[in-house]
Amino acid sequence: MQEKRFDLRQILIKYNLAILLLLFIGVASLLSPNFLTFSNAVNIFQSYASIGIIALGMTFVVITGGIDLSVGSMSALAGMLMGLLLTNDVPLPVAVLIAVLSGAAVGGITGFIISRFELPAFIVSLAVMVSARGLTMLTTNGRVISGLASLGPNESVGEAFRFLGAGRVFGIPFAGITWVILLLIGVFILRKTLFGRSLYAIGGNKESAYLSGIKMKKYTNLAYVISGACAAYSGVILTAWLTVSQPTLSAGAELDAIAAVVLGGTALSGGTGGVVGTFGGVLLLAIITNIFNLIGLPSFYQQIFMGIIIIAALLLNSLFIMRDKKN
């Protein structure tokens, strides 16, 4: 019986995200004694809940081998819709539902065009990104909608709305709690349902998935619907946190979402990964950004290093895939 040899390289590849998290947590702890405090953890959950929710929806799309560049624009569009609806006395639950459905609808249109006409996801979602951002600007001619914290009798609507983005339950941000709940739902869908397993099959080998009788167009479309809905809800909670609807909301959010998904181990070629890894990827981005802020690195340098991090993650994923093929 042959004994299993200790393979350091395989361990580094398999647990690269956990190792990176521990490494950067150690660096951040050395730079600031306040990093490992409860208040700082709360701030991370508060600040990154919106990106985390966008990245969660993005994971469904990337697993199929697709990409959705329109998520930032859909987030902004949902935020502007919330402002318009609430200032016109639409009940808060109805306004939230309409905003989320708007994202799901735009995502559905994107997915339909991609799956029905077999067009490149990058180009289609890029076109939708530009159009959705233009529509967002058009809703108020580029103006912001303020005063959302003081709506309704005795400001009750404004307070309830603000709770979605800035409220806390036992000291934990409600937005962060929502993020974790959606994460658990995502884990269940991807691991325990036919829909989830079909997404992996589509991303792994489209021809085999088609021959297996998987409804590729339907499931691909649904993945974009989920991505759009998640992006829209992120716009809701971000607008609730800021108490201002602004057409430039979530600009560049698609970059952070893609970075988190890739860092979490979901290959851009599709077929591998999951939302748990994406959750870790978002935390890693949060920690890295925290370190950048601690050392006073200017924002434009942060963008440069974020691009380098994405490339490094792609190289790690490529190494992982190559090793799997050899085995």
C-alpha positions in Angstrom: 0.0 0.0 0.0 1.5 3.3 -1.1 1.7 6.0 1.5 0.5 9.5 0.7 3.3 12.0 0.4 3.1 15.4 1.9 2.6 17.7 -1.1 3.2 21.4 -0.1 2.4 22.7 -3.5 -1.0 21.0 -3.6 -1.8 22.4 -0.2 -0.8 25.9 -1.3 -3.0 25.6 -4.3 -6.0 24.1 -2.5 -6.0 26.5 0.5 -4.5 29.6 -1.2 -7.4 31.8 -0.2 -7.3 30.7 3.5 -3.5 31.2 3.6 -3.8 34.7 2.0 -6.5 35.7 4.5 -4.4 34.6 7.4 -1.3 36.4 5.9 -3.1 39.7 5.4 -4.9 39.5 8.7 -1.5 39.1 10.3 -0.1 42.1 8.4 -3.1 44.3 9.2 -2.8 43.3 12.9 0.8 44.4 13.0 0.0 47.7 11.3 -2.9 48.5 13.6 -3.7 47.0 17.1 -7.4 48.0 16.4 -7.7 45.7 13.4 -8.9 42.6 15.3 -11.5 44.5 17.4 -15.2 43.9 17.1 -15.9 47.4 16.0 -13.5 47.1 13.0 -15.1 43.7 12.1 -18.5 45.5 12.2 -17.2 48.3 10.0 -15.9 45.8 7.4 -19.3 44.0 7.3 -21.1 47.4 7.0 -18.8 48.7 4.2 -18.6 45.6 2.1 -22.1 44.1 2.4 -23.2 45.8 -0.8 -20.1 44.5 -2.8 -20.5 41.1 -1.1 -24.1 40.8 -2.3 -23.2 41.9 -5.9 -20.3 39.3 -5.9 -22.6 36.6 -4.7 -24.9 37.1 -7.7 -21.9 37.4 -10.0 -20.7 34.0 -8.9 -23.8 32.3 -10.4 -23.0 33.9 -13.7 -19.3 33.2 -13.7 -19.9 29.5 -12.8 -21.7 29.2 -16.2 -18.6 30.7 -17.9 -20.3 34.1 -18.3 -19.6 37.6 -17.0 -21.9 40.4 -16.0 -20.4 43.9 -16.3 -23.7 45.7 -15.8 -24.0 45.0 -12.0 -22.8 48.4 -10.9 -25.2 50.2 -13.2 -28.1 48.1 -12.1 -27.2 48.9 -8.5 -27.3 52.6 -9.3 -30.6 52.2 -11.2 -32.2 50.4 -8.3 -31.0 53.1 -5.9 -32.5 55.9 -8.1 -35.8 54.0 -8.3 -35.9 53.7 -4.5 -35.4 57.5 -4.2 -38.1 58.2 -6.8 -40.6 55.8 -5.4 -40.1 56.8 -1.7 -40.4 60.5 -2.5 -43.7 59.8 -4.3 -45.1 58.1 -1.1 -44.8 54.5 -2.4 -44.8 52.1 0.7 -41.3 51.0 1.6 -41.8 47.2 1.0 -43.4 47.9 -2.4 -40.5 50.2 -3.3 -37.9 47.6 -2.3 -39.7 44.9 -4.3 -40.0 47.1 -7.4 -36.3 48.0 -7.2 -35.1 44.4 -6.9 -37.5 43.3 -9.6 -36.0 46.0 -11.9 -32.6 44.5 -11.5 -33.9 41.0 -12.1 -35.7 42.2 -15.2 -32.6 43.8 -16.6 -30.6 40.7 -15.7 -33.2 38.6 -17.5 -32.9 40.7 -20.6 -29.1 40.4 -20.6 -29.3 36.6 -20.0 -32.0 36.2 -22.7 -29.9 38.0 -25.3 -26.7 36.0 -24.4 -28.4 32.6 -24.3 -30.9 33.0 -27.1 -28.6 34.6 -29.7 -25.3 33.1 -28.4 -23.6 36.4 -28.2 -20.5 37.1 -26.1 -21.5 37.8 -22.5 -18.7 40.4 -22.2 -20.1 42.5 -25.0 -23.7 42.2 -24.2 -23.3 43.0 -20.5 -21.0 45.9 -21.4 -23.7 47.3 -23.6 -26.3 46.8 -20.8 -23.9 48.5 -18.4 -23.7 51.6 -20.5 -27.5 51.7 -21.3 -28.5 51.2 -17.6 -26.1 53.9 -16.4 -27.6 56.2 -19.0 -31.1 55.4 -17.9 -30.1 56.0 -14.3 -28.8 59.5 -15.3 -32.0 60.1 -17.3 -34.4 59.5 -14.4 -33.4 62.8 -12.7 -31.2 64.4 -15.4 -28.1 63.4 -13.3 -29.3 65.0 -10.1 -29.2 63.3 -6.7 -32.3 62.6 -4.6 -31.7 63.7 -1.0 -33.8 63.8 2.2 -34.6 60.1 2.2 -33.9 59.9 6.0 -36.8 62.2 6.8 -39.7 60.7 4.8 -43.1 59.9 6.1 -45.0 61.0 9.3 -42.5 61.6 12.1 -39.8 60.5 9.7 -40.9 56.9 10.2 -40.4 55.8 6.6 -37.0 57.4 6.5 -35.9 55.6 9.7 -37.2 52.2 8.4 -35.4 52.7 5.1 -32.2 53.7 6.8 -32.3 50.6 8.9 -31.9 48.5 5.7 -28.5 50.0 5.2 -27.3 51.2 8.5 -29.4 49.5 11.1 -27.9 47.0 13.6 -29.2 43.9 15.3 -27.4 43.2 18.6 -24.6 45.4 17.4 -24.2 43.6 14.0 -25.1 45.5 10.8 -28.4 44.4 9.3 -26.9 44.7 5.8 -24.2 42.2 6.9 -26.8 39.9 8.3 -28.7 40.0 5.0 -25.5 39.3 3.2 -24.8 36.2 5.2 -28.5 35.0 4.8 -28.2 35.4 1.0 -24.9 33.5 1.2 -26.5 30.6 2.9 -29.3 30.5 0.4 -26.7 30.6 -2.4 -24.8 27.7 -0.9 -28.0 25.6 -0.7 -29.0 26.5 -4.3 -25.6 25.6 -5.8 -25.0 22.4 -3.8 -28.4 20.9 -3.2 -30.6 21.8 -6.2 -30.7 20.6 -9.8 -30.5 24.2 -10.9 -27.2 24.7 -9.1 -25.6 21.4 -10.4 -26.7 22.4 -13.9 -24.9 25.7 -13.7 -21.6 23.8 -12.9 -22.3 21.4 -15.8 -22.9 24.3 -18.2 -19.7 26.1 -17.2 -17.7 22.8 -17.2 -18.7 21.6 -20.7 -21.5 23.2 -22.6 -21.7 20.4 -25.2 -21.9 17.7 -22.6 -24.5 19.7 -20.7 -26.6 20.1 -23.9 -26.4 16.4 -24.7 -27.4 15.6 -21.1 -30.7 17.4 -21.6 -29.9 20.3 -19.4 -32.0 23.4 -20.2 -29.0 25.6 -20.9 -30.8 28.7 -22.1 -33.2 28.7 -19.2 -30.6 28.2 -16.5 -28.2 30.6 -18.0 -30.9 33.2 -18.1 -31.8 32.5 -14.5 -28.2 33.0 -13.5 -28.3 36.5 -14.9 -31.6 37.2 -13.2 -30.1 36.3 -9.9 -27.1 38.5 -10.6 -29.4 41.4 -11.5 -31.6 41.0 -8.4 -28.5 40.9 -6.1 -27.1 44.0 -7.8 -30.4 45.8 -7.4 -30.7 44.9 -3.7 -27.1 46.0 -3.1 -28.2 49.4 -4.6 -31.1 49.5 -2.1 -29.0 48.9 1.0 -26.2 51.2 -0.2 -28.7 54.0 -0.9 -30.3 53.3 2.5 -26.9 53.6 4.2 -26.1 56.9 2.4 -29.7 58.2 2.6 -29.1 59.7 -0.9 -29.9 58.3 -4.3 -27.2 59.2 -6.7 -26.7 58.2 -10.4 -23.0 57.5 -9.9 -23.6 54.9 -7.2 -21.6 51.7 -7.4 -19.4 53.0 -10.2 -16.7 50.3 -10.6 -18.5 47.8 -8.4 -18.2 45.2 -11.2 -14.4 45.3 -10.9 -14.6 44.6 -7.1 -17.2 41.9 -7.6 -15.2 40.1 -10.3 -12.0 40.4 -8.2 -13.8 38.8 -5.2 -15.2 36.0 -7.3 -11.8 35.2 -8.9 -10.0 35.5 -5.6 -12.6 33.1 -4.1 -11.5 30.4 -6.6 -14.3 30.6 -9.2 -12.6 30.2 -12.6 -13.6 32.7 -15.2 -13.8 29.7 -17.6 -16.7 28.4 -15.5 -17.5 25.0 -13.9 -15.8 25.5 -10.6 -16.0 27.7 -7.5 -18.8 28.8 -5.2 -20.3 31.5 -3.1 -18.3 30.5 0.1 -15.1 31.2 -1.7 -16.5 34.5 -3.0 -17.4 35.5 0.6 -13.7 34.9 1.5 -12.7 36.8 -1.6 -14.7 39.8 -0.5 -13.2 39.6 3.0 -9.7 39.5 1.5 -10.4 42.6 -0.6 -11.8 44.4 2.5 -8.6 43.5 4.5 -6.3 44.6 1.7 -8.2 47.9 1.3 -8.0 48.3 5.1 -4.2 47.8 4.9 -4.0 50.3 2.0 -5.8 52.9 4.2 -3.7 52.2 7.2 -0.5 52.9 5.3 -2.1 55.9 3.6 -1.8 54.6 0.1 -3.5 57.0 -2.4 -6.7 55.7 -4.1 -5.1 55.6 -7.6 -2.3 53.4 -6.3 -5.0 51.2 -4.7 -6.6 50.7 -8.1 -3.2 49.7 -9.6 -2.6 47.1 -6.9 -6.1 45.8 -7.2 -5.5 45.0 -10.9 -2.3 43.2 -10.0 -4.2 41.1 -7.4 -6.8 40.1 -10.0 -4.0 38.9 -12.3 -2.3 37.0 -9.5 -5.6 35.3 -8.7 -6.1 34.3 -12.3 -2.6 32.8 -12.3 -3.5 30.8 -9.2 -6.7 29.5 -10.8 -4.9 28.6 -13.9 -2.3 26.6 -11.9 -5.2 24.8 -10.1 -6.9 23.9 -13.4 -3.6 22.7 -14.9 -2.9 20.5 -11.9 -6.4 19.0 -12.1 -5.9 18.1 -15.8 -2.6 16.4 -15.0 -4.3 14.3 -12.3 
